[in-house]
Amino acid sequence: MKFIPKKPRDGINVSDVHPLMEAGTLIVGLTAIFIVIALALVFIIEVALYFVPAETEARLFSDWMPDDLVTVSPADERLLQTQLLVDRLASHWAESPYEFRVEIDDSELSNAMALPGGLIIVTQGLLDQVESENELAFVLGHELGHFRNRDHLRALGRGIVLSLFFAVVTGNDVAGIGIKATDITLRGFSREQESRADEFGLAIVHSQYGHVNEAARLFERWDEDSANVREILTYLSTHPQPGDRVDRLRRIADRDGWNTDGEITALNW
């Protein structure tokens, strides 16, 4: 049989798929790969950090501060009193490996967070919202609960991954990025982690005052007052819903037979 060569069809080197469709497929595929790699890195780093002894963590981060944090003056009376309150609350956690440090973020938004090494950040906005030491004690006790359960290491792992990711995307030196406080707050603790931190915090409040009266009053006000939408949304970015939280705290107090009546301690500023 004689072979008769034929001319190739027109456009044989041109894809039948529209270029925009090909570009979209490529972008989606690369995005999916980046997400899978990022999630894998987060998991690996979180697992690795979990096995770092708390004493080692406390030593490594003893003087660490987020480089984007703007703090109030060291002479601010609220800073002194909040540090003293944390010290009193932490005394009820005898085996704590941390020397807790308090810093007040010069921000009008309401928030509090637990960061590596025993650093507790409280914003001016939150201090403006609390009306008694008991309210503030529970907020601080909750953050101590995250240290007790080492939940804050999830934040550290995510911060590292985000720093690496942005270094790759922007082409900057990894060492020059650091771990930003805004990265760390993207932690999204699970309901179980938040519940355990709440339970630990409420137990410390009970140990300190002999009752849990008005420990959750700040969240009750937020649940009742829609005018505090900004404060609620800011705090919700890293904490549970106020209404659900109050109900859960009441159930914990009832379960453990903790006194819900008692003298309220005024703030010292």
N, C-alpha and C positions, 0 to 999 in steps of 0.2 A: 504494500500500500504506500503510495507516494505521499510524503508529508508536504503540505502546502502551508507555508507560514502566513499568518494573518496579522494585520495591524492591530495593536492593542486598542481597546475602546477609549474614547475620549474621556478624560477625567479619571483615569485609572489610579492616579496618585493622589486623588482628592477624596477625602473621607465623605461617606454618605451622611454622616452625622453633622449637624450644624456646629460651627466652631464654638458658639456660645454654650451649646449643650456639652461639648467636650470640656470646655473650661470649667463649667459648673461641676461636672462630674469629678474633675481633677481636684478642684477646691474642696468639695465635700469629702473626697477620699483622703486628702492630706489632713483636713480638719479632724476626721475620725481617727486617723493614725496618731495625731498629736494628742487628742483626748485620751486615747487608750494608753499612750506612753505616760501622760501626766498622771492618770489614775493609778497606773502601776507604780510610778515613782512615789506618789503620795502614800500608797499602801506600804511599800517597802520601807520608806523613811519613817512612817509612823510606827511600824513594827520594831524597827531598829531602835528608835528613840525610846520606845516603851521599856526596853530592856536596859536602858542607861540608868544606873542607880540614881535615886533622887538626890543623894549627897553629892554625886558628881555633877548633876545638873545645877544644883545650888552653887557649887564652887565655880563652874564654868561661866555662869551668868550672874555672878554676885554683883558686878558693877555695870551690867548691861542696861542700856536704855534705847528705845526706838529712836532713830535719828530724825523722825518727823514729829516727835512729841514736843509740844510747847507747854511748859509747866509754869505754875504760879511761883511767886517769890518764896524762897525757903523760909522767910519770916512770916508767911501767911499763917495766922492762928488756926485756920481750918486744917492745914496740913499737919500741924503738930497734934491737934486733937484727934484727927482721923488716924494718925500713926499710933497714938496711945490707945485708941479703941481697938485697932487691929491687934496690938500687942496683948491687950487684955483678953480678947477673944481667942487668940492663938494659944494662950496659956492653957486653955482647956483641951488642946490637942498636944498631949505630952510628948508623943513620939515624932513630932514634926521635925523634919531635917532642914527646914528653911528658916532664914532670918528675914522676915517679911519687910519689904520696903513699900511705902506708899508715895505715890506722886499724884498731884492734881493736874489734870489736863485743862488748859485754859480754853475751854470750849463751852458754849451755851447749850449744847445738846446733852441729853441725859444718858449716861452710860457708865459702866464699870467693867473691868476685865482683868483676868488673871494671865500674867505673862511669865515666861520662863525665868527661873532663878528666884522666885518669891516676890516678884514685882506686881503690885496691885495698882491699877490706874482707876481713878475716879474723876469724873468730869465736874467742872464747876456747875454745869447745868443740873446734874443730879443732886449735888449738895444744896442747890437752891430749892429743890423739890422736896427734900426730906424735912419733916417737921419735928422729929424726935430722934434721940439717940437710938431708940429701939428699932426704928425704921432703917436707919443707916447700918445698925449692927447686923440686921438680917442680910442686907445687900452684901456687906463685907463677908459675912459668914458663908454666904453662897459661893463667893469667889474662893474662899478657903476650901470649900468643898471640892471645887475643881482641882485645886492643888492636891487635896487628899486622895482623889481618884486619878490624878495625873491626866485629866482631860485636856489640859492646856497644851500637852505635847502634840495633840492633833493640830492645833493652830500652828505650832512651830514647824511641823512637817509640811503643812500647806504653804506656809510662808517661804520655806526653802524652795519648794517646787515652783511657786509663782515667781520667785526671784530668778531662778534658773530659766524659766520660760521666757520672761521678759528680756533676760540677757541674750538669749538666742534670737528672739524676734527683733530686738533693737540693735544688736551687735555691740552692746556695751560690755564692759568688764564686769564679771560676776561680783568681784570684790567691791566694786563701787556701788552696788545696788543695795545690799544689806536686806534686812527683814523689816519691812515697814509695819507700823501699827495697823494701817489700813488693810494690809494683807492678813495679819493675824486675826483681825476681828471677823474675817470670812470663815468662821470655823463651823457654824451650823451644828452645834452639839445635838445629839439625839435626845429624844424625850426621856429615855432612861437615864442618860448622863445628867440632864437638867434636874430630874426628880431626885437623883442621889445627891446632887449638890445642894438642892433645897433642903433635903432631909438632914444632911450634915449641918448646914447653916442654921436650921431651926433648932437642932439639938444644942449647938454652941450658944445660941441666944438663950435657951432655957437654962443652960449651965451658968451663964453669966448673970441673968436677972432672976432666975427662979420661976419664970413664967414666959409666955410667948405673946402677951398682950400687945397688940398693934405692931407686931413684927411685920405683918403684910399690909399695913395701912396705906403705904405708898401705892401699892398695886390696886388696892380697893379704890382709892381716889382716881387713879387713872382709868379704872374700869367704869367709874361713875361719871367722869368728867370728859366729855368729848372735846373740850377746848384744849386738852393736852395731847392732841393728835401727834404733834411733832415729837414730844418726849416719848410717847408710846411707841411710835414707829422706829425711833432711834434705838430704844432699848430692845424692841422686838427683833432688831437685826441680829442680836446675839443672845436673846433670852425668850422664855415662853410667854404665851398670852397672859395678860394680867388676871382676867377672870378665871381661867382654868387654873392658874397658879394659886390663887387665893383658895379655891375649893379644895385643891390638893393639900395645901398646907393645913387647912382645917381638919381634913381627914387624918393627916399625920398626927396632929396634936391630940385628936380624939383617940386614935389607936394607941398612942403611947401614954395617954392619961396626963398630958402636960397641962398645967394650969394656964387658962386663957385670960385670967384676970390678974392684975398687978399694977404696981406704980409705974408710971411712965417717966423715963429719965429725959430731962431737957438737954438740948444740944449746948455745948460749952462755947458757943460763939454767937 
